[in-house]
Amino acid sequence: MTAFDHFNARFGAINDVLNAVNILNWEARSMMPAAGSATRAEQIGTLTGLARDLIVSSETREATAAAAEAAAALPENDARRGAVIQAQEAIDFHLRVPGDLVKARAAQHSVANDAWIAARQAVDYSIFAPHLGEMLRLSRLYADAIGWTEHPYDALVGLYEPGETAASLRTRFSALRDGLKPIFDAAAARPAPRSDFLFRTVEPELQRGFARRMSEAFTFDYTRGRLDISVHPFEVSFTRNDVRLTTRYRPDYMPMSLFGTLHETGHGLYEQNIDPAYTRSVFTTDLIGLYAVGGTSFGMHESQSRLWENHVGRSRGFWQRHIADLRADIPGIYDDVTAEEFYRGVTRVSPGLTRVESDEMSYDFHIMLRVELEQAMLDGSISVAEIPAAWNAAIKRDLGLDVPNDLAGCLQDIHWSVGYLGSFPTYTIGNITAAQLMETVHNTRPDIIAATGAADYAPLAGWLRDNVWQHGRRYSRDELLTRITGRPLEVAPYLAYLKGRYQEGN
């Protein structure tokens, strides 16, 4: 075996272990009986700890050192050099973080998630609060072990969106808020379009049929994927040839399942279209966060889901082309609704309490609220017990709404229960990134825009595959954006997109 063969074999084994963790997490969040959570937590903790131990083992370090020596003679842009650098960074990271802390944090995910589900069922935050407190304690220890200078949030957000900090997010979100507020206020002040038809009763199986049809139209390959049910929609992959999507159904609100499915389809397309040569490699393994995932950052991954959900699925062309499919798959329910009414209904500005069901104009206020609370919990300026009241006050401040209970408020998201403190900014980063990518498509490939408007999604999928998906984790978010758009992330294209969609008359 060459030095690179040995290196790849070591990290292929690490990827195998983390894919086994993915399988356990998927099953726990989709079909595991409630009583299995305690032992599942131990299983996930053991395997996550094993992956970490493999990364810092003498065998892996020796293999990485040998590969680094061999890589020194390669061209600077050779992928193997990048893989070795990422491996070295991961080894250094995990030598700083105690293995017992990694295992404890991973095990707490399953326990806290079970408590979150119970709290939602009881509509009682107090059931979840102690588990959030423990997750917060472990996350602070984790941030300290990683190392930070200005704010503990810097260490955690860097796990999901390398390069972002509490300070950079304040700057980025301030510019977004200033630009977003007048567009939002003007749109919210206009008369609401018709939307009663969105709340008609539709059997879940009929909803599933239409959602899956649209997912397939977007080029998701169901010979290498599945669509199942979960409490909170998610996507997870066990290599590019086994990608799982989940959604949820509300009989009296079909858009929940449709847009949940389209959102997760975007994630799934990213994973299914990574270069086959990167299977079981550094470029499909988050060696820092200990996840088997091919997207280069959570924000870039989220950009793909928001792009397909909003830029495509909420477009006027989508409804013009697919109203007949909707009526065929869900017969007799929407015969009196036009494509234009559907478009205006699903793009209406109607501030709501739930993030995953919110309109595009309200969505980022939900994210900025959560980031604000995460940072406050981590620096100790707010306690776990104070979260419901703080949440309710922020919703009132930003959206003018009163929160009736914890289920509609601070219990609605899964992220804190599975330890994703620091991940919420990536949703807005995803929105911004999606707009910057689509601006480039509009400016350079009008043929792709025309095809998308005619319900031919293969050209857009092909462009994204060539420019984003195939690279896996080889390039950073800003490296990719600079290669594709000529510049790193900026807010202006997103504000221009929102203004264009929500200005009067559109």
N, C-alpha and C positions, 0 to 999 in steps of 0.2 A: 504494500500500500504506500502511496505517496503521502507526503505530509498533509496535503489537502484532503486526500481520501480519509485519513485518520481523523482529521479535524471535522470533516463532514459527518463521519460516523458517530462521533461523540455528540455533536449537536443534533443529529437525527434522533438519537436515543432520548435526548432531553425533550425534543418536540413530541416524541411518542408518549412520554409520561404526561406532558401537559395536554395532549389530546385526550388522554384517558380522564384527566380532570374535567375537560370540556364535556365529555360524555356523561360523567357523573353530575355535573351541574345542569346539563340539559334535562336529564331524567328527573332530577330533583325539582326542577322548576316547571315541569310539564306533566308528570304522571306519578311521582313517588308518593306513597301514603305518608300522611303526616307523622306517624310514629317513627318513620325512618330517619328523621332529621338528625338526631343525635349521633347515630353511627355513621351517617353520611358525612357529617362534619368531620369526624375522625378520619374517614377515608380520604376526603379532599385535603385535609391538613397533612396527612402522611405523604400523599403523592406530591403535593406542592413542595413540602419540605425536601422530599427526595430529589425533585428537579433542581432545587437550589443547591443541594449537596453535590449533585452531579456537576453543576456549573463550576463550583469552587474546588472540586476534587483535584488531586495532583495529576491524575491522568488527563483531565480536560485542560488544565493549565499547561502541561507539557505539550499536548497536542496543539494548543493555541500558539504557544511560543515557537514551535517548529513551523507552523503555518505562517506565522508572522515573518520568520526568517526567509521562507520561500517567497512570500509575497513582496518582499522588499525589491526583488528583481523585476516585478511586473509593472506594466504601465499604471499610472496613477488612477486611471478610470476603470481599471479591471475590477469586476464585481467581487472577486476573491479578496482583494485588499479591503474593501468595505466590510465584508463579512468578518474578517479578522479583527478589524477595529471595533465593530459592534460587540464581538465576543469579549475582547479585552475590557471594554467599558463595563460589560455585565459582570465579569469576574471581579473587577475592582469594586463595583457597587455592592455585590453580595458579600464580599469580605468585610464590608463596613456594617452590614445589617445582620444581627444574630439570627441563626437558623431557627431557634425556638420562637422568635418573634414572628418570623415568616409563617411558621406552622400555626401559631396561635391566631394570627390575623386571618389566615385562610379558614381555619376551623370555625371562627366566630361568624364568618359569612353565612354558613348554613343555619346556625342557631338563631342568629339575628333575623334572617329572612323568614324563618318559621314564626318568630314572634311578630314580625311585621304583618304577616298574613293573618295571624290571630287578632292582632290589634285592628286591622281593617274590618274583619268580620264582626268584631265587637264595637266598632267605631269608638275606640278608646286608646288614645295615644299613650296612656300610662302603662299599658302592657308592653309597648315597644321601648319606652324611654330608658329603662335600665340597660337594655341590650344596645341601644344607640350610645349610651354613656360608655359602655365597655368598648364598643367599636371606636369611639372617639379617643379613648385612652390609648388603645393600641395604635391608632393612626398618629397620635402625637409622638409616641415612642418611635414609630416608624420614620416620621419626619425628622426627628432628632438624629436617628441613626444614619439617614441619608445625608443629612447636613443642609443647613439653610443659614442665611445671613439676616435678611430683612423680615421675613414672615414665614412661619411654618408651612403656610399654604404653598410656598414656592416649591418645596420638596414634593408635595403630593400632586400638584397640578402637572409638574414635570414628568410624572409617571405616565400621564395620558397625553399630554401635549407638550413635548420637550421644547424648551425655549420660552414658554410663557411663565410669568410670575404674577404675584398679586398686584405688583405695580404696573406691569404691562397690560394686565386685564383692566385695571382701573382706567388707564389711558384709552384703551380700545373701546371699552364699554361706555365711557363718558362721551366719546365721539359718536358712538352708535345711538345712545340715548338722546343726545342733542339733535341728531338728524332724524331720528325715528319719531319723536314726540309730535312734531307738527303734522307729519304725514298721518300718523295714527289719529290725532285729534280731528283732523279734517275728514278722514274716512268714517270715523265713528259718529260724526255729527250728521252725516247724510242719511236719508231714509233707508231703512233696512230692506233688502230685497226679500222676495218670498223664500221661505225655508221650511214651511210646514211639512212638505213632502219628505224631507230628510228624516223625519221622526215617525214615519209609517212603520208598521210592524212587518218585519221580514224574517222568515225562519232562518236560523243560523246556517243550515245546510245550503240554502239558496245564496246567502251572502258569501259563503265560502266558494261556491262555484264561480261567481263573477269575479271575486278577488283573485282566485287562482288563475282564471283566464287572463286577467290583466297582468299578473305576475309573469306568466308565460309569454305574453306579448312583449314584455320588457326584456325578454330573452333569458329569464331564469330557467335553468335546466333541471326539470324534476326527475330525470333519471339519475341526477347527482344531488338531489335535495328532497326535502319534505316540508309540509306545512301542517303545524299542529296548534294546540290551544294552550295558553298559559295565562296566569293572573296578569302579567305585564308582558307585552310583546317583546321579543328579543330574537337575535340571530346568533348562531354559534356554528363553527365549522370544525370538522375532524379531518382536515386536509381539504383541498379543492374539490375532491370527488365525493364529499359527504357534507353537505351544508344544510343546516336545519333552520327553518323559519318558524316563528309562532305568532299568533295574533289572538284577539279575543273578540267576542260577539256580544252585542247588546241588541235584543230583538227589536227594540223601538228606535234604533239609531244605526243604520247600515254604514254610514261613513266611518265609524270606529274601526270596523273590521277591514274595510277597503283600504283606508289610508294607512292603517297599521300594517297591513300586508305589503302595500307598495313601499312603505318606509323600510321594512325589513328586507324586502327584495333588493333594494339598493345596497344594503350591507352584503347580502348574499351574492350579488353579482360581483362585487369586489373580490370576495373570497374564491368564487368559482373560476375567475379569470386571471389569477396569478400565474405567472410563467410556470409550466409544469416542472422545469428544471429546479425551481426553488422549493418543491415539496420536501417536507421534513428538513428544512434548512434554517439557518440563522434568519433568512429573509421572510420566513413565515412563523417566526417565534418572537414574542415580546420577552426577551431575556431579562429585562429589568422588572416588569410587572408580573412575570411568570404566567403568561397566557399564550396559547397557541393561536395566533391571529396574524393575518397577512397584511392588514392595513398599516400604513406607516405611522399614523397617529389616530387617536380617537376622533379628532376634528376632521381629518381627511376622510376617515371612514364615514363619519356622520354627514359629510358633504355629499356623499353618494346617495344616502338614504333621503336626505332633504331635496336633492336634485330631482330624483325620480318621483318622490311624493308630491312636491310642490311645483317645480318648474315644468314637469310633464303632467303628472296626475291631476293637478288643479288648473291646468291650462284650458283655455276655451276650445282649442283644437281637440284635446282629449275627449271632451264631452260631445263635441260635434261628431266625432268619428265613432264613439262607443255607446251612444245612447241606444242604438239598436241592439247591441250586445247586452246591455243592462236589461232592456225589456225582454229579451229572449231568455236570459238566465233567471230573471225575477219577474215572471209573467203576471200581468194584470195589476201591478202595483204603481208603476210610473207612466202609464200610457198617456196621462194628461199633462205630463211635465216635459217641457222642451229642453233641448240641449243648452240653450242660453240660460234658462232658469236654473238648471243644474250648476252651470258654471258660476253664476252669480251666487247661488246658494252656498256652494262649497268654498267660495272666496269672500263671503260676507265678513264684515268686521263686527264681531259680537263678543266682546270681552267675557271670558268665562273663568271658572275657578280651576279647571283641570288643564294641565300643561299639554298632555298628549292629544287633547281634543280642541285645543285653542286655535284661533285663526292665526294666520301668518303675522299679522300686525301686533297681536298680543303676545306671541310666543316668546320673544326675547325678553320681555319684562318678567316672565316667569323664570327664565334662566338667570337673569341678573339678580333677582330676589334670592334664589337658592345659593348663588355664589356669595352674595353678601352674608347670608346666614352661616354658610360653611366657614368662611374666614373668621367670623365672629366667634363661632364655637371653638375653633382651633386656637385663637389667640386669647380665649378666656373672657372675652367681653360680653358673652352671653352664655347662659347655662343651658343644658339639655332641657331642664324643666321649663325654661322660658320660651322654647321654640314655638309652641302653638300660638301664643299671644304675639310674638314678634312676626311670625308668618302672617297672621291675620291682619296685623297693622300694615305690613308692607303691601299686601294685596289691596287693601283699602287705599293706600297712598298711590299705587301705580295704576290700578285698574278701576278704582272706585267701587269695589264689590265687598260685600259682607260675607264672611265664611261661616256657614251654618254649623259645621262640625269638623272633627279631625279627619274624617275620611275625605272630605272635599278640600281639606287643607294639607297639613304637613304629613299625612300618611299616604299620599297618593303615589309617591315615587318609590321604586324598589332600590334606588342607588345607595342610600345610606345603610340599608340593611345588609347589602353585600360588600360594604367597605369601599365604595367608589367615591369617597370624599376627595374632591379635586377634579372629578370628571364632568360636572355640569357645564363648565365653560365650553366644553367641546361641542355642545349642541349649537351654540351661537357661532362658535368658530366654524362649524360645519355650514351654517347658513351663509356666512360671509364667503367661505371658500367656494361653495356651490355657485354663488352668483358670479364670482370672479372667473370660474371655469366656463360658465354659460355665456358670459360676456365675450369671452374669446371665441367660443363656437359661433356666436352671432356675427362677430366681426370677421372671422376668417373662413367659416364653412357654412355659408347660407344654404347650401344644398342639404346639409344635415338638418338644419332648422325646418326646411321645407318637407323633408322626409318625415320628421317627427310630427309635424302638423298633419301629415297624411296617414298617421298611425303606423308608419314603418320605423320601428325603434332600433333596428339593427345598425344603421349607420352611427347613431349616437352611442350605442353600446360599443361599437367597434372603435370609435374615437376615444372613448374613456378607457377601453381595454389597452389601446396602444399607448396612451399618455399617462394613465394613472394605474389601472389595476394590475397590469402584468409585472410591475416593478416590485410589488409586495412592500417590504420594509427597506428596500435598498437605498432609497433616498428619503431625506427628511421632508416634512410638509413644505417648508419654504423652498427647498431645493427643487421639489416637483413643480411648485407654482411658478418659480422663476424659469424653469425649463419650458413650461407650457405657456405662461402668460407674459413672461418677461420681467416679472417683479414679484416680490414676496407679498404676503397677505395684506390687503387694505380694505377698509370699510366702504369706500365710495361705490363700487359696483353693486353692493347689496342694497344700499340706500337708493341707487338709481333704479334697480329692479323693483323695489317696493313702490317707489313713486310711480313708475310706469304702470304697474298693475293696479294700484289703488287710487290713482288720480281720477278726478270726476270724469265720467263718461266711459271709462274702461270696464 
